[in-house]
Amino acid sequence: MKRSQLRPLWLRKRVVLPVAFVVGTSAAALIAMLRADASTIVIYNDTGNPLPPLIVQACHQSKTFPHLDDEQSVRWRLKPHGLPGPVHLEIATSPLWTWDGDSPIQSHGGYRVTIRLETGNQVEAYTDYSWWRRTFSY
């Protein structure tokens, strides 16, 4: 009698491998769907100088970054609560430098806000949605 005939059907490769593939793919899709709901803000320092403390406010939440070197970036994932609102930046300089975003974002829904701080107090900002939300807008 062959050894493969002694194993139960559910332990054979032709059953285990497809089942493992389906379970793994389903788990990856579920994780991607759950993570796609979080909104994030990414700030890049392209000023050529280190920045003093930076305060970021969005959706009635606030985060302080104590120091941001040149060509460094920070990422902030918003908690899934709070009212929609624009992004607000403050840099602790004399006089105080502030910037407010144009479009409101939500603390959930897969918003991706990218902000580039450039020389001369110039700000380049754009908002995008996660590819999962765009593809399967539910």
N, C-alpha and C positions, 0 to 999 in steps of 0.2 A: 504494500500500500504506500502511495506517495505521501510525503510529509505534509504537503499543502492540503491534502484531503483530510488530514487529522485536525486542522484548525477550523474553528467555527467560521461561518460565512463573514461575519462582521470584522474578523481579524485579517482577512485577505487584502492584499495590496489594491486590487481593483475595486474594492469597496472603501477602504480606509482613505486612500489618497483623494478621490473625488469628494468624499464627505468632509475631509479636512480642508480642502480647497473652498468648498461652499461655506463652511463655518468661518474660516479665516477671512474670506471676502466679505461676508455679512458683518463680521465684527469690525473690520476696517471701515466699511461704509457707515455703520452706526457711530463709530468714534468721529469720523469726518463730519457727519451731520450734526452731532452735538457740539463739536468745536467750531463749526461754521457759524453758530449763533452768536458767539462772543464778538464784541467790537473792540478794536485795538487802535491805538494812536502811536505812530512812530515819528520820532523827531531826530533829524540829522543836523549836526553842527558843521556847517560849511563856511563859517565866518572867518576862519584863519586864526582865531584866538580862542582860548578856553573861555567858557561862559561861567558867570557866577551862578548862584542858586536860581533854578528855573522852576516856576510853579505852573502846572498845567491843570486846567479845570474844564470838566465836561460832564453833562448830565447830572449836575449837583454832586459831583465827586471831585476830589482834588488829590494831586500827587505832587510832591516836591522832589526834584532831583538836585542834590547838593552841588554837584560839579559836573560839567560836561566839557571834555577836552575837544580840541579841534579834530574834525573828521571822525568823531565818535557819534554813536546813535543810542537812543534809548527807546524801549518799547513799553507801553502801558496797556494792559488788558483791563477794560472796564468791567465792573461787577454788573450783573444783569438786573439792576434796579436804578431808578432815577428817571426824571422827565427828560424828554429830548431838548437839546439845546446846542448852541455853537461851541466850538473849542475856544478857550481863552488861555493865552500865554502871558506870563509876567516874568521879566528878568530883573533881578535885584541890582539895578544900576542906579546911578544918580544923574539925571532924573529917572524915575521908574519907567521902564519900557514895557508896553502892553501891546497885545495883538488879539483881535477877535476874528474867528472864522466867519465865512459868508453863509454857509449852509448848516442847518442843524443836523445833528446826528443822534441816533438812539443808542442806549447802552447795550442793546441786544439787536440782533438782525444782521450780523455779519459785516458791519461797517469797517472799512480800513481807511484811516486817515493818515496821510503821509505829509509831514511838514518839514521843509528844508529852510533852515535859518542861514541866510547868506550875508555877505558883507554889505555895509551901509544900511543896516536894519531892514533889508529886503526879506520877504517871506514868500516862499513858493509852497502852495498847499493844494492837495487834491484828495478827493474822496472816491473810494471804490467799494464795491461789494465783494464778498467772497464768491469764488467761482461756483461753489456748491449752491449758494443762494440764487445766483443768476441762472444756473442750470435747472434747479429743481425748486423754483420759488413756490414755497408752500406757506 
